[in-house]
Amino acid sequence: MSEQSLKYSITTTNEKKTEPVYEKQIMFKTLEIEGKKKIELVFGWLKNWKLKNFGDILDWSFLETTKLIYHTKFQSQITLSQYLRIHDSNQIDLRILKQILSQILSHLIFLHSQTPPVLQKVLTPEYIYLLPNKNLMIDEIGLLCVNDQELVNSNIALSPEFFASNYDEKSDVFCLGLCLLEAITFQKPYSECTTRTEFLNNFKKEILPKSLSLVQNKNWKNLITKCLLPKEQRPSKSSNSSNSNSNSSNNSNSSNSNSNSNSNRNSSNNTIEFDC
């Protein structure tokens, strides 16, 4: 999957023109029958889940042999990355960031509660969209990626264990920590590392990103540090101490997920909690 394929364009191909739609294109290096089946499965999930943090899938099609095009409902929105550039004051409103964190945690709780757990994989400010109603949408690019090695070869920030194909729910937690760190510091985490090898070596030595020293709020700093711990020490379950009910109330799986998150709140050693 080429880096260019991760870019999107707004289109108005809706014949009735009652609402604009969002066209996304993904170009895979190879896309075999099994890969297409996986994509069909993911689209089936998205239609059944009806989560507000994923856009409604309108249609999809495979062009040529390696190209996927699909459309989602589009609302006026900007990415979290664009929001940070617009509000270039070197400080994000922590109240807004707490709302963002609350929704991301609820989103991950739901995905990780599935059997087997579903991983978001890609969780960076470039792939998180802020809506006018203060809700957010998270890009489904990680779910749709058939060959995870294509993600590894892109510039997307991933957890260290992802490069060894030894990832699980804790990998999403690591990406969450990187996302929060970038949102607070306006700097790419581990930007001091010029190569992937240097990044992996720093992580093996348990060297945290230099930008973490710029986080002045103690609670946020502790939360991010917890997310960036080595895999065996990293929490694998998410618990939101404010509002963890961001998924559709009409979805029974979502309700079960929220119940599971509540039952996990007493397990502080294995839980992400925040009080910022």
N, C-alpha and C positions, 0 to 999 in steps of 0.2 A: 504494500500500500504506500503510494508515494505521498510526500508531504503536501504536495499540491492538492491531492484528493481530499484533504481534510478541510479545505476551504469551501464556503457555501455562497450561494447567491439567492437573492430574493427574486421571485418571479410571480407573475399574475396569470398563470395558465388556467386558472379556474374559469371555465367558460361563462358561468353565470356572473362572475365578478362580484359576488356578494362578500367575499373576503379574500385577501391575498393569501398566498401559500408560500411555504418555505421549501425551496428545492435543495436537496443535498446530493452530492455525488461522491462516490468512493471508488477509486481505481485500485484493484487488487493486482498483485503480480501474477497470481494464478487463482482461479476460482473453479474448483471441481464440483461434482454433483453433491458431495457431502457438505462442502462449504455452502452451497446454495440452500441445502436442507437446514443448516444451522441458522442461516439468515431468516428463512421462513419461520423457523421456530421462535426466534427472537421477536419478529413482528407479531406473531401470535401472542406471545407474552404481553407485549406492549398494548395490544388491542384489548386483551382480557383484563389486564391490571387497571387500566384507565387512571394512571397516576398523574397528578397535576404537575409533578416535576419532570415529566416526559411529555413532549408534544404529541398530539393526536396524529397517528399515522393515517394518511389519506389513501395513498397507493404507493406501489413500488414496482420496479421492473428491472430486469437484467438486460443490458445492452452489450452487444458484441459478446465476448467471453469473459471479460474481467471487470466490467463496469456495472455498478449498481446505482440506480437513480431512484430516489423516493421523495415524497412530499409530506410535509406536516403543516398543521395550521400555524399561521404566523401572527404574532402580536408585535407591536412596536417594542423593541427591546434592544439592550446593549449587553455586551459581555461584561463580566466582572473585570476583565483586563482593561476594557475600554473605559469603564467607570473609574478605575484607578487612575488612568491617564487624564481623564477629564477633570477629576478632583485632585489635581497634582499639588496637594498641600503636604505631602509626605505623612499624612495621617488620615486613616479612614475612621469614620464615626463608628466607635465600638458597639454602639447600640444597633446599627445596621449590620455590622459583622456578626453580632449575636443572633440576629434574625436569620442571616444566611446560614450560620452554623446549625441552628435549630432545624432548618429545612433539610440540610445535607444529611444530618444525623438521622432524621426520620426516614429519608430516602434510603440510606445505607441499611438501616434496621430492617426495612422491608425486603430489600434485595437479599441480605444475608440470612433472612429467616426462611427463604425458600428451600425446598429439598430437591436436588442439592442446592447449596448456596449459589447465588448469582453474584458475580463480581462486576463492579462498575469499571474498574481498570484505569480509565482516564478521568481524572478529577483535577483540572487545573483552571485558573481564572479564564483562560481562552475558551473553555468549553462549558462555562456556567453563564447563563443568561439571566439578566435582571428584568423583570416585567414591571409595568407601571403600577400594578396592584401590590407591589412589594414582594410578590412571590418570585421564585426563581425556577428556571428550567435547566436541566442537566443534559448535556449531549449524550446520545446513545452510541457514539462512535466506538467506545470500548466493547460494548455488548455485541456490536455487529462485526467486529474484526474476527475473521475466520482463522487467520494464521497469526498468532500472537507475536511471532518473530518480526512481523511487519511493523508492529507497534514499537518493538525494541529498536528497530532500525530507524525510527523516526525521531523527531526532537521532543516528543512528549515525555514529561517527567513521570518516571515509574519508580516503584520500590526496588531496592537492590536485588531482592530474591526473584524478581520478575525476569531478570537476565539469565537466571539459572533454571527457569521454568519450574520454580518451587514456590508458587505464590498461593495465597488463600485470602480470607477476609481481612487478615492483618495487613495485607498489601494495600487495600483500599484505605485503611487507617493511616498508613504512612503517607499516602498521597494527600489525604485530608490535612495532615500536618504541614506538608509543603505548601498546600493551597492557602491555608490560614497564614502561614509565615509570609508568603508573598503579598497577601492582602494587607497585612499590617505594616510591612517594611517597604513595600513598593520595589522590592528587589527580588530577582530570581534566586531561589535557594541554591546553594552550592555553586554560585556563579564564579567562585574562586577556583573551581575545578575546570580545567581547560579540556580534559578528556574524560571519557567514560571510565577508563581504568583508574584515573586519579580519584574520581568520585567513589568508585567501589572500594578503593584502598582506604580512603578516609572513613568510609562507613565501617569497614572491617576493624579499623582502629577506634571506632566509636567517637569519631570527631564530628561534632554537630556543625551545621552551617554557620558561617561567620555572621550572617545577617541575624541570627537568633539573638545576638548581643544587643541588637537595636530595639528589641521588644521590651518596653519599659513596664508594661502592666504585668505584675507577677503571676496572676491567675492565667492569663493568656499564654505567658511564657511556659508555665508548668504544663499546660494542656498540650502545647505544640511539642514540647520535649517528650512528653509521654507518647505521643504519636510517632516520634522519630526514634524510639528505642529499637534495639535489635529485635528481630522477629519474635524470639522466645519470651521477651519481656513486654512486648507491645500488646495492648488490649485487643481482644478479638470481638468484643461486643460493644454496642453503642447504647448509651442511655442519655436521654435528653432531659435535663432537670427543669426545663420550662414546658414547651409544647411539642410533643412528639406525635401529634395526630395530623400530619400534613397530607396523608394519602387519602384517597377516596373512601368515604364512609360507606359506600355501597359495595365495597370489595371485601369479602369475608377474609381473604388471605391477609389483607392489610390490617384488619382488626386483630387477627391472631398475632400478627407481627408486633402490634403495639402492646398487646398483652404480654408477649414475650419480653419486650423491652422493659416493661414495668417490673417483671419478676426478676430482672437482672440488676436492678438498681442497688441491691444489697451486696452485690459482688464487686466491691470497689477495686480489687486488684485486677479485675478482668473487664473493666468497664470504663468507657469514656464518659466523664461527667464534667460539667462546667458550671461555674458560678462567677461570672465575670462582670 
